[in-house]
Each structure stands twice: as C-alpha cells, then as structure tokens.
C-alpha cells in the first residue's frame, strides 16, 4: 500500500483509457519548462538542468514525471500548471510511486 504522506507525485505517460501519451519526449519537455522552479530560484548563465522538484523518469518502462510536493509549497502556480497538464491530457497520477502496472503492463500505442 502506498502511503498518503508521500512527498512525490508520479504523472505517468499513460492516459486513463490506457493509451501511451505522445510525443515520446513529453516528460523531458514538461520538466524542461519547470526547470526554473527550484530551491533558490532559477540559476543564471547556466545550462539547462532539471529542477529537483520536477524530474523526468520512468516506472516499469513508462515515461513519467516525478513532482515533489515542495514545488506546491514554494510555487503554487507552477504546481497547478503541472497538475493541470496531467488533468487536461487525462494522464494517470499517483501519490507515491506506483507499485506495479498490473492493468497496463504494455501500454497501447
């Protein structure tokens, strides 16, 4: 069972209907947009680096974005943007790491 006290939210690249979300680099794009929202603010004159609060990853070979709840505490509008993105695109959202993908072991293309 996943603890509801988890500080991480996983936005999976699978829609609620079981389809793989496209484009395939959506997680990197979303995390790139969110890169400026980080502890201490956006760095100046540096190369792009993902925020520790919004990181592209994968779970069971499914692309995802891991969003830390500290983003909400420091930048509520950025949090709303990320959660709105998930809702608008009907992406699956899990509080805490999804333990398994029983219903979608091999996402439909």
Secondary structure, DSSP 8 states (H G I E B T S, - for coil): ---TT-SEEEEEEEETTSBB-SSTTHHHHHHHHGGG-STT---SS------TTEEEEEETTEEEEEEETHHHHH-HHHHHHHHHHHHHTTEEEEES-----GGGSS-B-
